[in-house]
Amino acid sequence: MKIKVLTLFKEMYEGFLSTSIIHRAIENDVVDIEVLDIREYALDKFKHVDDKPFGGGAGMVLKCQPVLDCLNANRNENSHVILTSPRGKQFTQEKAHALSKLDEIIILCGHYEGMDERINNYVDEEISIGDYVLTGGELPSMVMIDAIVRLLDGAINEASREDESYEQGLLEYPQYTQPANYEGMIVPPILVSGNHAKIKEWRMLKSLLLTKEKRPDLYESHVFSEEELKLLKKYEEDPSYLEYLEKGEFK
């Protein structure tokens, strides 16, 4: 996969691209990420990329010429162009999966008071990462890239992704590691019981209950499997069943 980022602040990506999973994915040729400076396409000697908005108002607006010259010089027929924008559709795990299947993505980072509206004629979609205002589109682009790249074959172990939050439409179950007893806080005995069938059952039930508590919107829209429905019915008939699982005292 090829990802190109069009930005005014190329230096912001230095640490992001040189650490952790993103760095390994680049090193292993899982993904090719190129960061391009829009200012290099400005025509005047001072590299101006913005101007005052027509009609008046505060702030500056990115101009068509440098943005579109940069975009057109680096796109091809396979490019899918994304504009980071507060009015875009919300970025989700489902969208990350869809984008991970594309050959080439170009992310155009918005900035200042926004971009000249005519630039949208060259964009395939607008995406937002949340209902809040950021200084620019650089951080949203990194969020999207991180979520997309980790879904690519060879980026991380596939088994590591299967039970993550949102992958099955639910939040992930609680995770623990050594030591089993830390300052009196003890790992649920079920996890050291060796009974993998019951561990799976406990994790499924915890995932369902956590989602219902913390993200009722996800819970209400979730399509329950027969196994999940059966487990929920057992729990609803006897809430102590969760405690029974957690104790890990099976005959």
N, C-alpha and C positions, 0 to 999 in steps of 0.2 A: 504494500500500500504506500501511496505517496501523499503526504500532507504538506501543504504550503500555507504559511501564515503571512499575511500582509499587515504590517504594523508601523507605527511611528517610533516604537521603542524596542528595537531589536535586542538591546542588551538585557532586557528583562528575562529572556529565554535561556541565558547562559547556564545558570544553575539548574533550571528545569530539565534541560536536554542532556546534562552531563551527570545525572545521578539516578540511582534506583532503577526501576523497571523500564522506564523510558530509555535510559542510556543503554541498558542491555539489549533492548529491542532494536535499537539503532545499530549497535555493534554486531548483532546477529542477523542483520539484514531483514528483520521482520517488518520494519517500517523505515521509510526515508522521509525525514522532516527537514524542510527548508524554511528559514525565516527571512523574509524580504522586507527591505526598508522602503516605505512609500516615498520618503523624502528624496530618494535617489532619482525619482521620476519628475520632480519639480523642475520647471524650466528656467526660473530666475536664479540669479547668483546667490540669493539669500535662502534658497530652498523653501520658499513659502508653500505651505500645503493647505492653508485655511484662510478664511476671510469673514468679514462681518455678514450677518444674515440680512437678506433683503427684507424690508419692512420694519427693520429695527429690532432691538432686543439685546439681551446680555449674551456674552460668550461668542465663540467663533464656530464656524461650520467648515468641515472638510470639503475641499473643492473637487469637482468632477475630474478635471484634467489629470492631476498626479495619481489619484486613486485608480481611475479607469485605465490610464496608461500602464500602471503597474499590474493591474489585473489582466488586461488584454495581452501583455507581454509574457505572462506566466500561466495562462490557462490554455487548455486544449479541449477537444470535443468530449473527452471523458471527465472533465473537471466538474465537480459539484460545488457550487459557490455558496458559502454560508456567511451571513452578516450577523455579528453579535449585536443584539439590539434589545432594549427593555420591552419593546412591543412584540418581540418574537414569541413563538410557542415555547413552552417550558421544556427544557432538556430533561430527558428521562432515560432510564436504562434501556427501554424499548427503542428509543431513538439512537442510543449508542450502538445497539446491535445492528440497526438498519444502516448506520453510517459505516460501521466496520466492514460491511460487505462491498463497499464501493472501491473503485480503483484509485481515485484521486479526489481529495477534498482540499478546497481552498477556503481558509477562514479569514475573513476581512474584519479587522478589529476596528470597531467604532471608537470615536473619541470626541473630546470637547462637547459642544452642544449637539453633536450628531453629524451626519453626512448630508450633503446635497441630496434631496429626495430623488433626483434623476438617476443616482447610482443604483437604486433599487431595481431599475430595469435590467441590470446585469447580474442580479443575484437570484439564486434558486430558492433560498429560504432564509428567514430570520429566526435566530434562536436566542432565548434568554435562559440564564441559569437560576433565576429567582426574582422575586418581586422586591427588588431593592436597587439602588443606584450605585454604580461603581464609576471610578474615574475614566476607565476605558475598557476596551474589549480584550485586553491581554490576559487578565486572570480568567475570564470565561473561556477563552480559547484553550488555556492550559487545562482547565477542568474537563473540557470536552475531549481534548487529545488524550489525557490520562485515562478517561473512561473508555475511549475507543480502542486505544492501543492494547490495553490489557485483555481485550477480547480477541485479539488477533492470534492465530495459531503460532505457537512458538514464543509468545510473550511471557506467559506464565503457565504453570501446570493447569491443564483443563479441569482436573478434579477440584482445584482450589476455588474455581469459580462457581461450581454447581450449586452450592448451598448458601452463597452469599445473599445478603439482603437484596430484594427486588428481583432476583433471578427466577424465583418461583412465585413471584407476586406477594411474598411475605417478607417480614424482617427476619434476620438470621437468629438462630438460637444462641444462648450464651456460650462463650468459649473460656477455657481455663488452661493453665500450664503449671509447671513446677514452681514452688513447692506446693504440695497438696494442702498443707496447713501454713498459712501466712498470718502470724500474729492473731491466731484464734479464728481466722476466717478460713473455713474448710470447704474444699471442692466437693460438690455433690457426690456422695458415695457411688451413685449409679455409674459415673464416668470412670471409676477405677474397678468396677465390678467384673469387667471382662465379658459381660453379656451384651453382645453387639446388637441383638434384636431389640432388647429393652432400651439400650442407649439410643437407637434410632427412634424409637417410640417417644422417649422423653424429649429428644431434640425437636421432633415434629410438634409435640404438644406445646412445648415452650415457645416455639416459633409462632404458632397460631395464637397463643394467649398474649404474647408480647405485641404482636401486630394489632390485635383487638384493642389492647390497652393504649399503645402509643401512636398507632396509625389506623384509627377506625375507618378512615376513608379507603385505605388499601384492603382492609378486612372485608368491608361491605362489597367491594367490587371483585373480590377473589373468587375464582372458580374452584370450588373444593373438589378434591379427588374422593373416591369412595373410601380410601384408607383414612383420609383426614376426617371425613364425616363420621365414620365409625368411631374414631378416637375421641372426637368431640362429644359424641353421644355418651360414650362411656364416662367421660369427665363430667358432663352435665348431670348425669344420674348419680355420680359419686365424686364430688370435688376432691376427696381425699386420695383419689387415684394418682394425682400428681405427686403427692407426698410419698405414696407407696413406691412409685417409680424412682423418685429421688433417693430414697433410702438404700435402694439396691439390695434389699434383703429378700432374694428370691429363693424359693424352694426348688 
